[in-house]
Amino acid sequence: MIVKKGILRACIDAWGPVAQVDMAIEEMAELTKALIKMRRTRGGTRVQRREDVREEIADVLMTVQQMRYLYGAKEVDAYIEMKTKRLIKRLAESENGN
């Protein structure tokens, strides 16, 4: 799901771009921590760890959308397109044994 542009702008207006960049950094760190805990967990708590990872992914995606808006959606999309083409090329090379 994509957060609507108006909501992204409202968050940046309400708390400021510096605070929202800090929030994005914090959310990415929390996702990193949740993923590490997930890899170390076995047994019954694994279900909860998966739920923690899902929640942190949602937080990261929401703040990344704010960063995309803040730093230029069109420019970010151009990089995504370029990197996707490069990835497709690498996948094709990998399938061909290169």
For each residue, the residues with C-beta under 8 A, 3 or more apart:
1:
2: 65
3: 7 8 62 65 66
4: 7 8
5: 8 9 69
6: 9 10
7: 3 4 10 11
8: 3 4 5 11 12 65 66 69
9: 5 6 12 13 69
10: 6 7 13 14
11: 7 8 14 15 20 66
12: 8 9 15 16 17 20 66 69 70
13: 9 10
14: 10 11
15: 11 12 19 20 23
16: 12 19 20
17: 12 20 21 70
18: 21 22
19: 15 16 22 23
20: 11 12 15 16 17 23 24 63 66 67 70
21: 17 18 24 25 67 70
22: 18 19 25 26
23: 15 19 20 26 27 63 66
24: 20 21 27 28 60 63 64 66 67
25: 21 22 28 29
26: 22 23 29 30
27: 23 24 30 31 56 59 60 62 63
28: 24 25 31 32 60 63
29: 25 26 32 33
30: 26 27 33 34 56 59
31: 27 28 34 35 53 56 57 59 60
32: 28 29 35 36
33: 29 30 36 37
34: 30 31 37 38 49 52 53 55 56
35: 31 32 38 39 53 56
36: 32 33 39 40
37: 33 34 40 41 49 52
38: 34 35 41 46 49 50 52 53
39: 35 36
40: 36 37
41: 37 38 45 46 49
42: 46
43: 46
44: 47
45: 41 48 49
46: 38 41 42 43 49 50
47: 44 50 51
48: 45 51 52
49: 34 37 38 41 45 46 52 53
50: 38 46 47 53 54
51: 47 48 54 55
52: 34 37 38 48 49 55 56
53: 31 34 35 38 49 50 56 57
54: 50 51 57 58
55: 34 51 52 58 59
56: 27 30 31 34 35 52 53 59 60
57: 31 53 54 60 61
58: 54 55 61 62
59: 27 30 31 55 56 62 63
60: 24 27 28 31 56 57 63 64
61: 57 58 64 65
62: 3 27 58 59 65 66
63: 20 23 24 27 28 59 60 66 67
64: 24 60 61 67 68
65: 2 3 8 61 62 68 69
66: 3 8 11 12 20 23 24 62 63 69 70
67: 20 21 24 63 64 70 71
68: 64 65 71 72 73 76
69: 5 8 9 12 65 66 73
70: 12 17 20 21 66 67
71: 67 68 75 76
72: 68 75 76
73: 68 69 76 77
74: 77 78
75: 71 72 78 79
76: 68 71 72 73 79 80
77: 73 74 80 81
78: 74 75 81 82
79: 75 76 82 83
80: 76 77 83 84
81: 77 78 84 85
82: 78 79 85 86
83: 79 80 86 87
84: 80 81 87 88
85: 81 82 88 89
86: 82 83 89 90
87: 83 84 90 91
88: 84 85 91 92
89: 85 86 92 93
90: 86 87 93 94
91: 87 88 94 95
92: 88 89 95 96
93: 89 90 96 98
94: 90 91 97 98
95: 91 92
96: 92 93
97: 94
98: 93 94
